[in-house]
Every structure is written in C-alpha cells, then in structure tokens.
Amino acid sequence: MLKQDDQIDQEFDGLMRKLITYMMEDPRTISASIDLVFVAKAIERVGDHAKNLAEQIIYIVKGTDVRHTSLENGRSIVR
C-alpha cells in the first residue's frame, strides 16, 4: 500500500505539470483543466486515506507504528 501511495503521488504531480502546460499554451483549457485538478486531488486523497487505514491496521494487528518508517522496514514488520 505504501508503494502504491507513492505511485499515486507521482502520477498526481505529473498530471499537474501537464495541465499547467496545457493552460499556459491555450487559456481556453483552463476551465476544463481546473475540473481535472479537483478530480485528481480527490483521487490522491483516496490514496492517502487508504494508506492511513493500512497503517492503522498494521498497528492494531502488530502493535507497531509504521507511519514514519521506510518502505523496507514496514515490509519486514508486516511479515
């Protein structure tokens, strides 16, 4: 889950760069681009919530807080 959250964050950042480029090239795309920004931000927040749930489940089951640990350390705790 932590790896997938990082991937979602990278996709979100890439989309923002593309939309900014489109809006600078053609101002008529600003309205549609802003709608896409809101959709992308909502999807990114869903990923953040899923990550938070996964971290809470690990804490409940294993008794270890993995919120501020590396991906590899989190994997070793889960196993």
Order of alpha helices (4+ residues) and beta strands (2+ residues): alpha-alpha-alpha
